[in-house]
Amino acid sequence: MKIKDLVRPDLLSMKSYTPIEPVDVLSRRVELPLGRVVKLDGNENPYGCSPEAYAALACYSDYHIYPDPEQRDLKQALAQYVGFDAKYIVCGSGSDDLIDLVNRLFVGPGDEVINCPPTFGMYPFSAEICGAKVINIDRDSQFVLDVPNVVRVLENKGKVLFIASPNNPTGNLISEQELVEILNTGKIVVVDEAYFEFSRVTVANLVHSYSNLIILRTFSKWAGLAGLRVGYSISSPEVAGYLMKIKQPYNVNSAAKVAVLASLHDIDYLTANVQKIITERSRLFDKLEGLGWLKPYPSSANFVLCLVLPGQQARGIWLRLQQRGIAIRYFDNPRLKDYLRISVGNSDDTDAVIEALRAEYRRN
């Protein structure tokens, strides 16, 4: 018997998730020192984490002890930050962990999970691992949700819907009115607010009225903790209780907990960095638009999606910028084959990517 014959057949045929690469891998590939690489492909925070987080991680003395499986300190600190009682909150190893937990909780083999591409690739990836049937309901030409079709499918057989707001990679938001229409189907609706701190727009207030709503957030973007993997959900106490029941006991490690607690104690510093990114986002947008051959889309997140106008090829630009040591995001799928996503860095990062794009235009 071959190992392959023992693997679930549906997993053999599924596509793997395409992640971004670490900066040191790109550095070695293009034979440039780390300091010469401009990393704008992962929506990471260019300012890093809070100095208080660095200090707390260095001083913590109990790394040899398992973390609290009930997440007590984390939940209490987050309750103050988000304005919800701790019983509404569940923490995870990044939002990805919580996406997986939601699917494990509600989805069985053959159940329908609604995905609205282009959007975050972890939604269909996680659903397929759980044996779900993924139903894609495409966004329109401006990347707006097809709400009537979403509602129709959910009312028919759909069980779970994932929505990112702001959406990744398009940067646009869902309105509260649209969401309420979807929530009224009674099916599970997950709104991923990973970029909430950059938009300051949330629908979390609806959790009190809709027990089928789950909000996801993360410390990866605004707080600069992407490498420590910590996120959280806000949902009804009933749903939170089920998520706590099925999660891995120690799914948030001690280093992540220490860094989050220190970050929440240093909100002013982190908020100032968020504002720098928001300001630089406007500058990046204007400069991209000024090139004349890219069409940037307005974004409420920490990245800008650009349509590459005829005469240029998105994939070729992506590859050639890599050779210059500049990493931006290209999505190898038909809907986004003419698009590039550029994370917002600092002003030097913006200048570097704009100069590289100008050089590409002159080259052609």
Buried (B, 14 or more C-beta within 10 A) or exposed (E): EEEEEEEEEEEEEEEEEEEBBEBEEBBEEBEBEEEEBBBBBBBBBBBBBBEBBEEBBEEBEEEEEEBBEEBEBBBEBBBEBBEBEBBBBBBBBBBBBBBBBBBBBBBEEEBBBBBBBBBBBBBBBBBBBBBBBBBEBBBEEEBBBBBEBBBEBBEEEBBBBBBBBBBBBBBBBBBBEBBBBBBBBEBBBBBBBBBBBBBEBBBBEBBEEBBBBBBBBBBBBBBBBBEBBBBBBBBBBEBBEBBBEEBEEEBBBBBBBBBBBBBBBBEEBBEEBBEBBBEBBEBBBEBBEEBEBBBBBEBBBBBBBBBBEEEBBBBEBBEBBBEBBBBBBBBEEEEBEBBBBBBBBBEEBBBBBBEBBEEBBEEE
